[in-house]
């Protein structure tokens, strides 16, 4: 289903964008309601089932595409919705009020994969890979992190050596999100041996599960739960055509860094949605739960927790929408995205801890979603650059 309102990349300035309510226009608020309705009617009823079965929600990815909520910023000619980045963060935020897993698919496919292909990929890659992902509602993955190379991406050891008209890829990757369910993986590897960022390239690997040379060693058990797919992957003598190189050889690190600006905005939106979910559940429970003859919301110790959540929520939302508005105006948002991601994820983690406390023993149980929100919030402080790394980014740009 295609979009019903025209929200496209803005041709105006950031200042003019921000004259509206925290950077949003009426079309954005209408769009938010549409995403919220989807999340409440299609996602909320099935979350517990997927979580209990430890199953990745492939069916929900199809439903997102059918509802016009996938490929949010990808041009319509390649199967996307052609919307702006404020719509992108709204989509992720509203999904995360209910469940982070489908929001993570939207975020990764739209940033590290979608943006990179759209801006740097060849026309063949856009016509084939990008169009397939967003017309067939495919799942994407990025194989970047290695056992010895996390925050220090320059320590990558995976190699892609030229052999005629093919690259031969060898290496060991961890934390490849969506890996074994992905239809397209970007493998980040060294195509030279100087040991610098200029050695790093991105190579697309379609249908990885069907290829010799790709071994999904295991699905890494993680705090967020069994419905999340985080793979350890080994590449051994994996041969792919040279034409699968995305963009220019040796510029992959630069491409990843640019796409991370958008990815960090996605994480800021995830965190904002999680915090909204925490506040929703806490406020509802505090109004319904009575102790000593009155609702516990009348207890100052509880009401102050709710007030702090609300203040952090509004600040996180403003930072996220502001950065998205700058991106819509054509500005680079490296520092803004790092600020939004770091503040919002820290606020989500603190809010989740307090939400569990407000609900008491019920919050500690799986009968309420706040224990899951706490597990989801912790991840937002770590991926797309730990918050320590993001603080370094913010500090470094103070002197630009």
KEKE-3310 file (N, C-alpha, C; in steps of 0.2 Angstrom, whole numbers, plus 5000, padded with zeros to 4 digits):
npx = (5004:5003:5008:4997:4997:5007:5022:5037:5055:5061:5062:5066:5073:5081:5078:5065:5058:5058:5048:5036:5026:5038:5045:5037:5024:5006:5004:5013:5008:4996:5001:5008:4997:4992:5003:5003:4990:4992:5002:4996:4985:4990:5003:5003:4994:5001:5014:5018:5016:5026:5037:5036:5038:5051:5053:5058:5049:5044:5032:5027:5035:5031:5018:5021:5026:5015:5007:5012:5023:5036:5053:5053:5059:5064:5065:5050:5051:5060:5053:5050:5043:5045:5045:5050:5063:5058:5046:5052:5058:5046:5039:5047:5047:5034:5031:5040:5034:5026:5034:5050:5057:5051:5053:5067:5070:5065:5073:5086:5086:5082:5093:5108:5108:5098:5100:5113:5114:5105:5112:5125:5126:5127:5117:5112:5112:5103:5091:5089:5093:5089:5076:5070:5071:5062:5050:5047:5047:5059:5071:5086:5104:5119:5136:5147:5154:5167:5175:5186:5185:5175:5170:5182:5183:5193:5200:5197:5197:5192:5194:5193:5198:5203:5200:5201:5186:5180:5177:5185:5179:5184:5183:5177:5163:5153:5137:5129:5115:5099:5105:5104:5091:5090:5089:5098:5114:5126:5143:5156:5173:5191:5199:5211:5228:5234:5230:5222:5208:5205:5206:5194:5179:5162:5153:5140:5130:5118:5105:5111:5110:5109:5121:5137:5151:5146:5143:5132:5136:5130:5115:5117:5114:5105:5101:5089:5080:5073:5067:5074:5086:5103:5118:5132:5144:5153:5164:5170:5181:5171:5163:5160:5153:5163:5156:5147:5152:5149:5147:5163:5178:5187:5181:5171:5171:5169:5156:5149:5150:5143:5130:5128:5124:5111:5107:5109:5099:5088:5090:5088:5075:5069:5072:5065:5052:5052:5053:5041:5032:5035:5031:5017:5013:5016:5010:4996:4996:4999:4987:4977:4981:4979:4984:4983:4971:4970:4974:4991:4997:4995:5005:5019:5032:5030:5023:5033:5042:5035:5034:5047:5050:5041:5047:5060:5056:5050:5061:5069:5062:5061:5075:5077:5067:5072:5085:5081:5074:5084:5091:5082:5082:5094:5106:5121:5121:5129:5134:5122:5114:5121:5120:5106:5104:5112:5107:5093:5093:5099:5090:5079:5083:5084:5071:5065:5069:5064:5050:5048:5050:5039:5029:5032:5032:5025:5030:5042:5039:5034:5021:5018:5023:5035:5046:5052:5053:5064:5074:5075:5079:5092:5099:5099:5108:5120:5122:5124:5135:5142:5137:5147:5156:5148:5148:5161:5161:5152:5160:5171:5166:5164:5174:5174)
npy = (4994:5011:5027:5039:5052:5066:5066:5072:5073:5088:5104:5115:5126:5121:5129:5134:5122:5119:5128:5123:5112:5106:5103:5095:5093:5094:5083:5074:5071:5065:5054:5048:5043:5033:5024:5021:5015:5003:4997:4995:4987:4976:4973:4973:4962:4950:4950:4943:4930:4928:4931:4921:4909:4911:4917:4925:4938:4936:4937:4949:4958:4957:4962:4975:4980:4979:4988:5000:5004:5001:5003:5017:5030:5027:5030:5029:5023:5013:5005:5009:5021:5034:5045:5057:5060:5063:5056:5043:5042:5043:5032:5021:5025:5024:5010:5005:5008:4997:4985:4982:4974:4973:4986:4987:4981:4990:5001:4996:4992:5004:5012:5008:4999:5003:5017:5017:5009:5017:5029:5026:5014:5005:5007:4995:4988:4995:4994:4980:4974:4984:4987:4974:4971:4981:4979:4966:4964:4961:4955:4963:4963:4968:4964:4967:4969:4961:4948:4954:4967:4979:4993:4998:4999:4999:4989:4978:4961:4953:4948:4952:4947:4950:4939:4937:4940:4940:4942:4935:4930:4930:4927:4931:4935:4943:4947:4950:4956:4950:4940:4926:4926:4934:4941:4949:4952:4964:4963:4969:4972:4970:4976:4978:4979:4989:4992:5003:5014:5016:5004:4997:4990:4988:4974:4967:4953:4943:4932:4924:4912:4902:4900:4892:4893:4902:4902:4900:4901:4901:4907:4921:4920:4933:4947:4953:4944:4928:4931:4939:4940:4937:4934:4924:4923:4914:4916:4908:4906:4912:4916:4930:4940:4953:4964:4965:4974:4988:5004:5013:5005:5003:5014:5010:5012:5025:5026:5018:5026:5037:5032:5028:5039:5040:5028:5030:5039:5031:5023:5032:5035:5023:5022:5032:5028:5016:5022:5030:5019:5014:5024:5025:5012:5013:5024:5020:5009:5015:5023:5013:5004:5002:5007:5007:5013:5022:5027:5023:5033:5045:5045:5053:5048:5039:5048:5057:5049:5046:5059:5062:5053:5058:5071:5067:5060:5070:5078:5069:5066:5079:5081:5070:5073:5085:5082:5074:5083:5092:5083:5081:5094:5093:5093:5088:5077:5072:5075:5079:5067:5058:5065:5064:5050:5046:5053:5049:5035:5033:5039:5031:5019:5022:5026:5014:5006:5013:5011:4997:4998:5005:4997:4987:4970:4965:4972:4965:4953:4943:4946:4959:4972:4979:4973:4968:4980:4985:4976:4978:4992:4992:4987:4998:5007:5002:4997:5003:5011:5012:5021:5028:5029:5037:5049:5053:5056:5067:5076:5077:5084:5097:5105:5107)
npz = (5000:4995:5000:5008:5010:5005:5011:5009:5006:5013:5005:5011:5024:5039:5049:5045:5045:5059:5064:5066:5077:5087:5076:5068:5055:5051:5043:5047:5060:5057:5050:5061:5069:5061:5061:5074:5076:5068:5076:5088:5084:5076:5080:5095:5099:5096:5101:5114:5110:5100:5108:5118:5110:5105:5092:5077:5070:5055:5048:5052:5046:5033:5035:5039:5027:5018:5024:5021:5029:5028:5022:5023:5019:5007:4989:4979:4967:4969:4977:4989:5001:5000:5010:5022:5034:5047:5047:5046:5059:5067:5064:5069:5083:5086:5084:5094:5106:5108:5104:5101:5091:5077:5074:5074:5062:5053:5055:5053:5040:5033:5036:5037:5027:5017:5015:5011:4999:4992:4990:4987:4980:4964:4949:4945:4957:4964:4957:4958:4971:4981:4976:4977:4991:4996:4989:4991:5004:5011:5023:5030:5033:5042:5042:5052:5065:5074:5083:5089:5086:5089:5095:5090:5075:5065:5068:5060:5053:5043:5026:5009:4995:4978:4965:4949:4942:4954:4971:4985:5001:5017:5035:5052:5060:5072:5081:5070:5066:5062:5054:5049:5045:5035:5018:5012:5015:5020:5019:5028:5024:5023:5008:5005:5011:5020:5032:5036:5037:5024:5018:5019:5013:5007:5003:4995:4999:4992:4997:5007:5015:5006:5001:4998:5009:5018:5035:5048:5063:5076:5085:5094:5111:5119:5130:5127:5122:5115:5102:5095:5083:5083:5075:5075:5063:5051:5037:5024:5011:5003:4988:4978:4965:4958:4955:4965:4974:4984:4980:4980:4980:4995:5001:5011:5025:5026:5021:5030:5041:5038:5036:5049:5056:5052:5057:5071:5074:5072:5083:5093:5091:5094:5107:5113:5110:5118:5130:5131:5131:5143:5152:5148:5153:5167:5172:5170:5178:5190:5192:5193:5203:5220:5237:5254:5254:5243:5226:5220:5213:5220:5229:5233:5230:5220:5210:5207:5200:5189:5184:5181:5171:5161:5158:5154:5142:5134:5131:5125:5114:5108:5104:5095:5085:5081:5076:5065:5058:5054:5045:5036:5030:5023:5030:5038:5051:5062:5075:5081:5080:5088:5100:5102:5102:5113:5124:5123:5124:5137:5145:5142:5148:5161:5164:5161:5172:5183:5179:5181:5195:5199:5196:5205:5212:5201:5190:5190:5185:5170:5167:5164:5152:5156:5161:5149:5142:5149:5146:5132:5132:5137:5127:5118:5123:5119:5105:5088:5091:5106:5121:5126:5116:5108:5116:5114:5101:5101:5109:5101:5090:5095:5092:5079)
capx = (5000:5007:5007:4991:4998:5013:5027:5043:5061:5060:5067:5066:5079:5080:5074:5058:5055:5057:5043:5030:5027:5044:5048:5032:5018:5000:5004:5017:5004:4991:5005:5009:4991:4992:5008:5000:4985:4995:5006:4991:4980:4994:5009:5002:4991:5006:5021:5019:5017:5032:5042:5036:5041:5057:5053:5058:5042:5044:5025:5026:5039:5027:5013:5023:5026:5008:5004:5016:5027:5043:5056:5050:5063:5067:5060:5045:5053:5063:5048:5049:5037:5046:5044:5056:5066:5054:5042:5056:5058:5040:5038:5051:5045:5027:5032:5043:5029:5024:5039:5056:5060:5050:5056:5074:5070:5064:5078:5092:5085:5082:5099:5114:5107:5094:5103:5120:5112:5102:5116:5132:5126:5126:5110:5109:5111:5097:5086:5088:5093:5085:5069:5068:5070:5056:5044:5046:5047:5064:5075:5093:5108:5126:5141:5152:5157:5171:5177:5191:5183:5169:5170:5188:5181:5199:5204:5194:5202:5189:5197:5190:5203:5201:5202:5198:5180:5176:5180:5184:5179:5186:5183:5173:5159:5148:5132:5126:5108:5095:5109:5101:5084:5091:5089:5103:5119:5132:5149:5161:5179:5197:5200:5218:5232:5238:5228:5219:5201:5205:5206:5188:5174:5156:5151:5133:5129:5111:5103:5117:5109:5110:5128:5143:5156:5143:5141:5129:5138:5125:5111:5120:5108:5106:5096:5083:5076:5074:5064:5079:5092:5110:5121:5139:5145:5160:5165:5176:5181:5165:5165:5154:5155:5166:5150:5143:5155:5144:5151:5170:5183:5191:5177:5166:5171:5165:5149:5146:5150:5137:5124:5127:5120:5104:5105:5108:5093:5084:5090:5085:5068:5068:5073:5059:5046:5052:5051:5034:5029:5036:5027:5010:5011:5017:5004:4990:4996:4998:4981:4973:4983:4977:4987:4981:4964:4970:4979:4997:4999:4994:5011:5024:5037:5028:5022:5039:5045:5031:5036:5054:5049:5038:5051:5065:5052:5049:5067:5072:5058:5063:5081:5076:5064:5076:5090:5078:5072:5090:5093:5077:5084:5100:5112:5124:5119:5134:5134:5115:5112:5125:5117:5099:5105:5114:5102:5087:5094:5100:5083:5075:5086:5082:5064:5063:5071:5059:5044:5048:5049:5032:5024:5034:5033:5022:5035:5047:5036:5033:5014:5018:5029:5040:5053:5054:5056:5070:5079:5076:5082:5099:5103:5100:5114:5126:5123:5126:5140:5141:5136:5154:5159:5144:5150:5167:5159:5150:5165:5176:5163:5164:5179:5173)
capy = (5000:5017:5033:5042:5059:5068:5069:5070:5077:5095:5108:5121:5126:5118:5134:5134:5116:5119:5133:5119:5109:5102:5101:5091:5096:5090:5077:5069:5069:5060:5048:5045:5040:5027:5019:5019:5010:4997:4994:4993:4982:4971:4970:4971:4955:4944:4951:4938:4924:4927:4930:4914:4904:4913:4917:4931:4940:4937:4939:4956:4962:4957:4966:4982:4982:4979:4994:5006:5007:4999:5007:5024:5035:5025:5032:5025:5020:5007:5001:5012:5025:5041:5050:5060:5056:5063:5050:5037:5041:5042:5025:5017:5027:5021:5003:5003:5009:4991:4980:4984:4969:4975:4993:4987:4979:4996:5005:4994:4992:5010:5016:5005:4996:5007:5023:5016:5007:5022:5035:5024:5008:5005:5007:4988:4986:4999:4991:4973:4973:4989:4986:4967:4972:4984:4977:4959:4965:4956:4957:4964:4963:4971:4960:4972:4968:4955:4946:4958:4973:4982:5000:4999:4996:4999:4982:4972:4957:4950:4950:4951:4947:4949:4933:4938:4944:4938:4943:4929:4933:4925:4931:4929:4941:4942:4952:4951:4957:4947:4937:4920:4927:4940:4940:4952:4954:4968:4961:4974:4968:4973:4974:4980:4977:4994:4993:5010:5015:5016:4997:4994:4990:4984:4969:4964:4945:4941:4925:4921:4906:4897:4900:4889:4898:4906:4897:4904:4897:4901:4913:4923:4922:4940:4949:4956:4938:4924:4933:4943:4936:4940:4929:4923:4920:4913:4917:4904:4905:4914:4919:4934:4944:4960:4969:4966:4979:4994:5010:5013:5001:5007:5019:5007:5014:5032:5025:5016:5031:5042:5028:5027:5045:5039:5022:5032:5043:5026:5021:5037:5034:5017:5023:5037:5024:5012:5027:5031:5013:5013:5029:5022:5006:5015:5029:5016:5005:5019:5025:5008:5001:5006:5004:5012:5016:5027:5025:5025:5039:5050:5044:5057:5044:5037:5053:5060:5045:5048:5066:5062:5050:5063:5076:5064:5058:5076:5080:5064:5067:5085:5080:5066:5076:5091:5080:5072:5089:5094:5078:5083:5100:5092:5095:5082:5077:5067:5077:5079:5060:5056:5067:5061:5043:5045:5055:5045:5028:5033:5041:5025:5014:5025:5025:5007:5004:5016:5008:4991:4999:5008:4991:4982:4963:4964:4974:4960:4947:4944:4948:4966:4972:4984:4970:4968:4986:4986:4972:4982:4998:4991:4987:5004:5010:4998:4996:5009:5014:5013:5028:5031:5031:5043:5055:5055:5059:5074:5080:5079:5089:5103:5109:5108)
capz = (5000:4995:5005:5006:5010:5002:5015:5005:5009:5013:5001:5015:5028:5046:5053:5043:5047:5066:5066:5068:5084:5087:5069:5064:5052:5052:5040:5052:5066:5054:5049:5067:5071:5056:5063:5081:5075:5066:5081:5093:5081:5072:5084:5102:5100:5094:5104:5119:5107:5097:5113:5121:5105:5103:5085:5074:5067:5048:5046:5054:5041:5027:5036:5038:5020:5015:5027:5019:5034:5027:5017:5024:5016:5000:4984:4977:4961:4971:4981:4996:5002:4998:5015:5025:5040:5053:5046:5048:5067:5070:5063:5074:5089:5088:5085:5100:5111:5109:5103:5097:5086:5071:5073:5073:5055:5049:5056:5050:5032:5031:5037:5035:5020:5012:5013:5008:4993:4988:4989:4984:4976:4957:4947:4945:4964:4967:4953:4960:4978:4984:4974:4980:4998:4998:4986:4993:5011:5013:5029:5028:5039:5041:5045:5053:5071:5074:5090:5092:5083:5091:5094:5086:5068:5061:5069:5056:5050:5038:5020:5003:4990:4971:4961:4943:4942:4960:4978:4990:5007:5023:5041:5057:5062:5077:5081:5064:5067:5057:5049:5046:5042:5030:5011:5009:5020:5018:5023:5028:5024:5020:5001:5004:5017:5023:5039:5037:5035:5016:5015:5020:5008:5008:4998:4996:4998:4992:4998:5011:5018:5001:4998:5001:5011:5024:5040:5053:5068:5081:5086:5101:5116:5122:5135:5124:5121:5109:5096:5092:5079:5083:5073:5074:5056:5048:5030:5022:5003:5000:4982:4975:4959:4960:4954:4971:4978:4985:4979:4978:4984:5000:5004:5014:5031:5026:5019:5036:5046:5036:5037:5056:5058:5052:5062:5078:5074:5073:5090:5097:5091:5098:5115:5114:5110:5124:5136:5130:5133:5151:5155:5148:5158:5174:5173:5170:5184:5196:5193:5195:5209:5227:5243:5260:5252:5237:5220:5222:5210:5225:5233:5229:5228:5213:5205:5205:5195:5182:5181:5178:5164:5156:5156:5149:5136:5130:5129:5120:5108:5104:5102:5090:5079:5079:5072:5059:5054:5050:5040:5030:5027:5019:5034:5041:5058:5066:5082:5083:5080:5093:5106:5103:5103:5119:5129:5123:5127:5144:5148:5142:5153:5168:5164:5162:5179:5187:5178:5185:5202:5200:5196:5210:5210:5194:5185:5189:5182:5163:5166:5161:5147:5158:5161:5142:5140:5153:5142:5126:5133:5138:5120:5114:5125:5116:5098:5084:5094:5113:5123:5128:5109:5106:5119:5111:5095:5103:5111:5095:5086:5098:5089:5071)
cpx = (5004:5004:5000:4991:5006:5018:5034:5049:5060:5065:5068:5072:5076:5076:5067:5055:5053:5052:5037:5031:5033:5046:5043:5026:5012:5000:5008:5012:4999:4995:5006:5003:4990:4997:5005:4995:4987:4998:5001:4986:4984:4999:5007:4999:4996:5012:5022:5020:5023:5038:5042:5039:5048:5058:5053:5052:5042:5038:5024:5029:5034:5021:5015:5024:5020:5005:5007:5020:5034:5046:5054:5053:5065:5062:5055:5047:5057:5059:5047:5043:5038:5045:5050:5058:5062:5049:5045:5056:5052:5038:5041:5049:5038:5027:5035:5039:5027:5029:5044:5058:5058:5052:5063:5075:5070:5070:5084:5091:5085:5088:5105:5114:5104:5097:5109:5118:5109:5107:5123:5131:5125:5118:5107:5108:5104:5091:5084:5088:5088:5077:5066:5066:5063:5049:5042:5046:5053:5068:5083:5097:5115:5130:5147:5157:5161:5173:5182:5190:5176:5169:5176:5187:5187:5203:5201:5199:5199:5192:5192:5195:5201:5204:5198:5192:5176:5180:5179:5185:5180:5186:5177:5170:5155:5143:5130:5118:5104:5098:5106:5094:5084:5091:5095:5108:5124:5138:5154:5168:5185:5198:5208:5222:5236:5236:5225:5212:5200:5205:5199:5183:5168:5154:5144:5133:5121:5110:5109:5116:5109:5116:5133:5148:5153:5141:5138:5130:5133:5121:5114:5114:5110:5100:5089:5078:5077:5071:5069:5084:5098:5115:5129:5140:5152:5159:5171:5176:5174:5166:5159:5157:5158:5161:5146:5146:5150:5148:5158:5174:5187:5187:5171:5165:5167:5158:5145:5145:5144:5130:5122:5123:5113:5102:5105:5102:5088:5084:5087:5078:5066:5068:5067:5053:5046:5050:5044:5030:5029:5032:5019:5009:5012:5011:4998:4990:4995:4991:4976:4975:4982:4981:4985:4975:4964:4975:4986:5000:4999:5001:5016:5030:5036:5027:5028:5043:5042:5033:5042:5054:5046:5043:5057:5062:5052:5056:5070:5068:5060:5070:5081:5073:5068:5082:5087:5076:5078:5092:5088:5079:5091:5106:5115:5123:5123:5133:5127:5112:5115:5122:5110:5100:5107:5110:5096:5088:5096:5094:5079:5077:5083:5075:5061:5064:5066:5052:5043:5047:5042:5028:5026:5035:5030:5026:5041:5045:5035:5025:5013:5024:5035:5047:5056:5057:5063:5076:5080:5080:5089:5102:5104:5106:5121:5127:5122:5130:5138:5140:5142:5157:5155:5146:5157:5166:5156:5155:5170:5173:5162:5169:5179:5172)
cpy = (5006:5022:5036:5050:5060:5071:5067:5074:5084:5099:5115:5121:5122:5123:5135:5128:5116:5124:5129:5116:5104:5099:5096:5095:5091:5083:5071:5067:5064:5053:5044:5040:5033:5022:5017:5014:5003:4994:4991:4987:4975:4968:4968:4964:4949:4944:4945:4931:4923:4927:4924:4909:4906:4914:4924:4932:4941:4940:4946:4960:4962:4962:4974:4984:4983:4986:5000:5008:5004:5003:5014:5029:5033:5027:5027:5021:5013:5003:5004:5017:5033:5047:5053:5057:5058:5058:5044:5036:5040:5035:5020:5019:5023:5013:5001:5004:5002:4985:4983:4980:4972:4982:4992:4985:4985:5000:5003:4994:4999:5014:5013:5002:5000:5013:5022:5014:5013:5028:5032:5018:5010:5005:5000:4986:4989:4995:4984:4973:4978:4988:4979:4968:4975:4983:4970:4959:4960:4959:4958:4964:4966:4967:4964:4970:4961:4954:4951:4965:4975:4989:5002:4996:4995:4993:4976:4968:4953:4953:4948:4952:4946:4943:4934:4942:4943:4941:4936:4931:4928:4930:4928:4935:4938:4948:4954:4951:4954:4942:4931:4920:4932:4937:4944:4954:4959:4966:4967:4971:4972:4971:4976:4978:4983:4995:5000:5009:5014:5009:4994:4995:4987:4980:4966:4956:4944:4934:4921:4914:4900:4896:4896:4895:4903:4901:4901:4899:4896:4908:4915:4924:4929:4942:4951:4950:4934:4926:4937:4938:4940:4935:4930:4920:4920:4913:4913:4903:4907:4918:4923:4938:4951:4965:4970:4971:4985:5000:5009:5008:5005:5013:5017:5010:5021:5031:5023:5022:5036:5038:5028:5034:5044:5033:5025:5036:5037:5023:5026:5037:5028:5018:5028:5033:5019:5016:5028:5025:5012:5018:5027:5017:5009:5020:5025:5012:5009:5022:5020:5004:5005:5002:5010:5016:5021:5025:5027:5031:5045:5050:5048:5053:5041:5042:5056:5056:5046:5054:5066:5058:5054:5068:5073:5063:5064:5078:5075:5065:5073:5084:5075:5069:5082:5088:5077:5078:5092:5090:5080:5089:5099:5093:5088:5082:5072:5069:5076:5072:5057:5058:5064:5054:5042:5047:5051:5038:5028:5035:5034:5019:5016:5024:5018:5004:5006:5013:5001:4992:5001:5002:4986:4975:4962:4966:4969:4954:4949:4945:4955:4967:4976:4980:4969:4974:4988:4982:4976:4988:4998:4991:4993:5008:5007:4998:5003:5014:5015:5020:5032:5033:5037:5049:5057:5058:5066:5078:5082:5084:5096:5108:5109:5115)
cpz = (5000:4999:5003:5007:5008:5008:5012:5008:5008:5008:5005:5020:5035:5050:5052:5045:5055:5068:5068:5075:5084:5081:5065:5061:5053:5049:5044:5057:5063:5053:5056:5070:5067:5059:5070:5080:5073:5072:5086:5090:5078:5076:5091:5103:5099:5098:5109:5115:5103:5102:5116:5116:5103:5096:5082:5070:5060:5046:5047:5049:5035:5029:5036:5031:5017:5018:5025:5024:5034:5021:5017:5020:5009:4995:4981:4971:4963:4977:4988:4996:5001:5003:5017:5032:5047:5053:5048:5056:5070:5069:5068:5081:5091:5088:5091:5106:5113:5109:5099:5091:5079:5069:5071:5065:5051:5049:5052:5042:5029:5031:5034:5028:5015:5010:5009:5001:4989:4986:4985:4980:4968:4955:4947:4952:4966:4963:4956:4967:4982:4983:4977:4987:5000:4994:4988:5001:5014:5019:5027:5034:5037:5045:5046:5059:5071:5082:5093:5089:5084:5090:5090:5079:5064:5063:5065:5053:5044:5031:5014:4997:4983:4968:4954:4944:4949:4966:4982:4997:5013:5029:5046:5060:5068:5077:5074:5064:5061:5052:5046:5043:5036:5023:5008:5015:5017:5023:5022:5029:5021:5013:5000:5011:5020:5030:5041:5035:5027:5013:5015:5015:5010:5002:4999:4994:4998:4994:5002:5013:5013:4998:5002:5003:5017:5029:5046:5059:5074:5082:5093:5106:5119:5127:5133:5123:5115:5103:5092:5089:5079:5081:5074:5067:5054:5040:5028:5014:5000:4994:4979:4970:4962:4959:4960:4976:4978:4985:4977:4982:4989:5003:5009:5021:5031:5025:5026:5041:5044:5038:5045:5059:5058:5057:5069:5079:5075:5080:5095:5097:5094:5105:5117:5114:5116:5130:5136:5133:5141:5154:5154:5153:5165:5176:5174:5176:5190:5198:5196:5202:5216:5232:5248:5258:5247:5232:5222:5218:5214:5229:5229:5227:5221:5208:5203:5199:5188:5179:5178:5171:5159:5154:5152:5143:5131:5127:5124:5113:5104:5101:5095:5084:5077:5074:5065:5055:5050:5045:5034:5026:5023:5023:5037:5049:5063:5073:5085:5084:5086:5100:5107:5105:5110:5125:5129:5126:5134:5148:5148:5147:5160:5169:5165:5169:5184:5186:5182:5193:5204:5201:5202:5208:5203:5189:5184:5186:5174:5162:5163:5157:5150:5159:5154:5140:5143:5148:5136:5127:5134:5132:5117:5117:5122:5109:5094:5087:5102:5115:5124:5121:5107:5109:5116:5105:5096:5105:5105:5091:5089:5095:5082:5069)
residu = (UNK:UNK:UNK:UNK:UNK:UNK:UNK:UNK:UNK:UNK:UNK:UNK:UNK:UNK:UNK:UNK:UNK:UNK:UNK:UNK:UNK:UNK:UNK:UNK:UNK:UNK:UNK:UNK:UNK:UNK:UNK:UNK:UNK:UNK:UNK:UNK:UNK:UNK:UNK:UNK:UNK:UNK:UNK:UNK:UNK:UNK:UNK:UNK:UNK:UNK:UNK:UNK:UNK:UNK:UNK:UNK:UNK:UNK:UNK:UNK:UNK:UNK:UNK:UNK:UNK:UNK:UNK:UNK:UNK:UNK:UNK:UNK:UNK:UNK:UNK:UNK:UNK:UNK:UNK:UNK:UNK:UNK:UNK:UNK:UNK:UNK:UNK:UNK:UNK:UNK:UNK:UNK:UNK:UNK:UNK:UNK:UNK:UNK:UNK:UNK:UNK:UNK:UNK:UNK:UNK:UNK:UNK:UNK:UNK:UNK:UNK:UNK:UNK:UNK:UNK:UNK:UNK:UNK:UNK:UNK:UNK:UNK:UNK:UNK:UNK:UNK:UNK:UNK:UNK:UNK:UNK:UNK:UNK:UNK:UNK:UNK:UNK:UNK:UNK:UNK:UNK:UNK:UNK:UNK:UNK:UNK:UNK:UNK:UNK:UNK:UNK:UNK:UNK:UNK:UNK:UNK:UNK:UNK:UNK:UNK:UNK:UNK:UNK:UNK:UNK:UNK:UNK:UNK:UNK:UNK:UNK:UNK:UNK:UNK:UNK:UNK:UNK:UNK:UNK:UNK:UNK:UNK:UNK:UNK:UNK:UNK:UNK:UNK:UNK:UNK:UNK:UNK:UNK:UNK:UNK:UNK:UNK:UNK:UNK:UNK:UNK:UNK:UNK:UNK:UNK:UNK:UNK:UNK:UNK:UNK:UNK:UNK:UNK:UNK:UNK:UNK:UNK:UNK:UNK:UNK:UNK:UNK:UNK:UNK:UNK:UNK:UNK:UNK:UNK:UNK:UNK:UNK:UNK:UNK:UNK:UNK:UNK:UNK:UNK:UNK:UNK:UNK:UNK:UNK:UNK:UNK:UNK:UNK:UNK:UNK:UNK:UNK:UNK:UNK:UNK:UNK:UNK:UNK:UNK:UNK:UNK:UNK:UNK:UNK:UNK:UNK:UNK:UNK:UNK:UNK:UNK:UNK:UNK:UNK:UNK:UNK:UNK:UNK:UNK:UNK:UNK:UNK:UNK:UNK:UNK:UNK:UNK:UNK:UNK:UNK:UNK:UNK:UNK:UNK:UNK:UNK:UNK:UNK:UNK:UNK:UNK:UNK:UNK:UNK:UNK:UNK:UNK:UNK:UNK:UNK:UNK:UNK:UNK:UNK:UNK:UNK:UNK:UNK:UNK:UNK:UNK:UNK:UNK:UNK:UNK:UNK:UNK:UNK:UNK:UNK:UNK:UNK:UNK:UNK:UNK:UNK:UNK:UNK:UNK:UNK:UNK:UNK:UNK:UNK:UNK:UNK:UNK:UNK:UNK:UNK:UNK:UNK:UNK:UNK:UNK:UNK:UNK:UNK:UNK:UNK:UNK:UNK:UNK:UNK:UNK:UNK:UNK:UNK:UNK:UNK:UNK:UNK:UNK:UNK:UNK:UNK:UNK:UNK:UNK:UNK:UNK:UNK:UNK:UNK:UNK:UNK:UNK:UNK:UNK:UNK:UNK:UNK:UNK:UNK:UNK:UNK:UNK:UNK:UNK:UNK)
# end
